[in-house]
């Protein structure tokens, strides 16, 4: 079995992590930081907006079970890719919508999906998701990993993540573990 990696940012990494952990064929989801210009940033540095990093998840998956294209579909249907540097109440460049591609095929597929979604007019505004080459991933602090699983009754989890998960599970029922 060969595993592949995808790196996505779409607001708070807790939301994306909770979603992708439920996808059949996904072996690991790790929250972290990427796309910035400061080595070894921590949460406080990233949330200040000064490092240029986005909160991202690094998804390790088996392409025999779930394709990168399917992961893109989940990504684009579970956050708003038309809001620049924001998802809901989370505002700043660290919450930007971004796909950090690991090879030319991921880049090409991401650009095709964005073009297709924009041409379909699903959203009233154009997609602003950045498509950039992956360079380095810094793992977030331990308390950020599996945050929803460990804190399901925390306010942000109940008010923001739970509704996203319910929507995701309804739309992608056939892709659940």
Secondary structure, 3 states (H helix, E strand, C coil): CCEEEEEEEECCHHHHHHHHCCECCEEEEEEEEECCCCCCCCHHHHHCCCCCCEEEEEEEEECCCCCHHHHHHHHHHCCCCCCCCEECCEECHHHCEEEEECCHHHHHHHHHHHHHHHHHCCCCCCCCCEEEECCCEEECCHHHCCHHHHCCCCHHHHHHHHHHHHHHHHHCHHHEC
